[in-house]
Amino acid sequence: MTSTQSQGTALVTGASSGIGAVYAQRLAARGFDLLLVARDQQRLDEAASKLRDEYGVQVEVLRADLTQKDDVLKLEQRLRSDSSISLLLNNAGVAADGLLANADTDLLERMIQLNVTAVTRLASAAAASFAKAGRGTIINIASVVALFPERFNATYSASKAYVLSLTQSLNAELDGTGVKVQAVLPGVTRTEIWERSGVDASQIPAEMVMEADEMVDASLAGLDQGELVTIPSLPNAADWDAFVAARLVMAPNLSKSQAAARYK
């Protein structure tokens, strides 16, 4: 499946539109062959044809619904068995709107399956395969709501906090293996996710909304710079560094044999 000058194959979930489609273009331009995964077969076929014509890379499409366990297992097995795959972009996800107390919990369960369970299974398969090969890249798309959960739907925010935490832990586990790991925390990005979740994106101030092209280009620049966590909108990287430093200051005191004095 790999072309002569390819960097291997990039497996992109949620590849038929929005962030995933832009990543597919940018990765093809970087010399990756592509395995595009999404639910919409027609969109996948159209995207594949354009990418082949424009970039001369090999493009395979795989229709899959990652809210369905059987589809996730098939993709997981592909990651474990196909040594040409050198990059996983865990992008497929869905948002939700409204209060947890009023939510359709069946819909929330499907969101957790997509945003959490599928991401975990695919990241696990990629980590095993890439570590064995001594190379590879895992990119997990989280969200800034992982850092500011009070501003958005509780379950969606929690799912993206999970993705951030998973990425940070996975990076520590893969230290020394040659595998690169990155969590991307976009702010509001102009994609179809908003209308699908019932959010009226037109009500969001324009200065808060980033175009998908700019978001992806910034995220890939962060990957090139070796960032574990990339926040495309954040003007000063020192703010993130200070956030991490504050967390590490607490670390020695998070597990003690005795309760803190204020609780006695």
N, C-alpha and C positions, 0 to 999 in steps of 0.2 A: 504493500500500500504506500510505501514511502518513496517520494521522488528523489532524484539523484542528489540534489543540493538541499534536501529537506533537513530541518532540525528535528525531525520526527513528526509525530502526529499529535495535534492538540485536540483533546476531547472537550467540546464546549456544550454544556447543557443550557437549555433555554435559548437556543441559537437562532431561532427563526425571526426574532424581532428585538428591538431595543438594545440594551447593553450587550447581550450575547451576540447579536448580529454585528455590532461594531467591533467587538473583540475578534470575531471570526475574520473580518476584513483585515484588521491590524496584524493578527497572527499570520494570516496568509501572506501579507506583505513582508513579514519577517522570515518567510521561508518554511513555515509549518504546513504540512498537509493537515487535513481537517477531518474530524468525525463530528458531525453536527447532530445534536440530539434535541428534539422538541416534539410536541404533540401534533403540530400542523404539517402534514405531509406535503401539501402543495407549496406552502411557504418554504419548507426545507429544500424541496426540489428546485424552486426558483433561485433561492440563495446559492445553492451549490453550483448551478449552471453559471451564474454571474461570477462567482469566485474562481471557478476553473478558467473561464475565459479571460478574466482580468489579471490573474496572478500566476496562472500556469501550474497550480498545485493540484494534487489529488484530493478530492473531496468525497467523502462517504456520508450518507445521511441515514439516520436511524430514528424512526418514529417510536417514541416512548412516552408514557405518562408516568412520571416519577412519583405520583401519589399512589401508584399501584405497585405492590411489592414484587410481583413477578417481573415487571419491567425493570425495576431497580436491580433485581438479582441478575438479570441478563446483562445489564450494563456493567455491574460489578464484576461478573465473570470475564467480560471482555477486557476490563482494566487489568485483571490478574493474569490474563493469558496472552495479551497482545503486546509484545515487547517493543513495537514501534511507537506506542503511545508514550510521549515524554512530557506532556503537560495536561493537567486537568484543570478546567475552569468550572468550578461549582457555582453556576450563576442562576439556574432555574429557581424561582421562588415566587411567592405570592404574598400580598399584603392583606390586611383586614382593617375595617373601620368600626367604630362604635365601642360601647362599654362591654367589658367582660361579663357583667351581670346580665346583660341583655342579649348575649351572643348566641348564634347558632353553633352549638359546640361540635356538631358533626363537621361543619365547615372548618372550625378551628383545628379539629383533629386532622383533617386533610392538609391544612396548612403546616402543621407540625410534621406530618409525614414528608412533605416536600422540603420545607425549610430546615429541618433538623435531621430526621431519620435518613433521608436519601443522601443528604450532604455527608453525614457521618459514614455511611456504608461506602460511598464512592471514595471519600478521603482515605478511609482505611485500606481499601483495595489499592489505591494509587500509592499510598505510603509503602505498602509491602512490595509492590512491583518496582517502584522507583528506587527504594533503598537497596534492593537486590541488585539493580543495575548500576547503582552508584551515581545516579543523575536523575533529573526531573524537576518539575515545578508544579506546585499545587496552589491555586489561587481560589480563595473562598470569598464570595461577595457577601459582606455583612451589611451594616448600615450605621449611620451616626446615632440612630435611636438606641443602639446598644449602650451608648454613653449618656443618653438623656431620655430614659424610658418614660418619664412623666409626660412627655410631649406627644405620645402617639399610642395607638392600640396596644394593650398590655401583652397580648400573646405574640403579636408580631415583634414588638420590641424585645421580648424575652427570647424569641427564636433567634434574633440577630445577635443578642448578647451571647447566646450559646455558640453561634458561629465564631464570634471573636475569641471566646475562651477556648474553644476547640482548636483554633488555629494557633494560639499562643502555646498551648500544651503540646500540640503536634510538632511545632517547631523545636521545642526542647527535646522531645523524643527523637527527632531526626537529626539532631546535632551531630556533625561529623560524618554523615552518610552521603553528602553531596547533593541532597535534595533541598531545593529552595521552597519556602512556604511564605505566603502573603495573605493577609486579610485586607480587603478593601472596604472602607466605610464611606459610601457615598451619602451626600445629603439628598435633597429632593432632586431627582433626575427625570427629565422629560421622556417617559416611556408609557406603555399601555397599562402598566401595573396599577396606576391610580384609578382609571375608570373601571378596571376589573374589580377593584376592591370597594368601589362605591364612593371614592373620594373625588370631589370636584376640584381638579388641579388648577382650574382657572381662578379659584379663590385664594391660591397660594401666591404671596407677593413675588413678582417677577425676579427680584434680586436674589431670591432663595432657590431658583430653579436653574439647574445646570443642564446643558445639552449632553446627550449621551456620548457624542464624539469627544467632547472636551473631557468628560469624566474618565473615559477609557484611556485617552492619551495620557492624562495625568497619572492614572493608576499604573500604566506600563512604565512611565518614567520613574515612578516610585519603586517598581520592581527592579528596574535597571540600576537604581541607586542602592539596592539591597535592603529596602525597608521591609520590616515584618508587618507593620500596620501602616496603611496608606489612607489618609483622609484628604481627598482631593480639594476640598474647600478650605482647609485650615491654612491661614496665611503664614503662621509662625510655627515651625516644627518644634520649637522649644516648649510650646504649650503642651504638646503631647509628651515630650520628654519629662516635663515637670509632673504631669499626671502619673506617669509610670514611676517616677522617683518617689512620689508621695505614697504610692501603693507599696513600694519596696521598703519604705521607712516603717510601715506598719507590720511588715512580714514577721519580724522576730517576736512580736507580741501577740500574734493571732492565735497561738495555741500554748497555753500555760497550765500549770498544775493547779493554780488558784484563780478565782475570779478577781476582777479588778476591784480596787478599793471602793469605787463609787457604788458597787452593788452590795456592799456589806453594811 
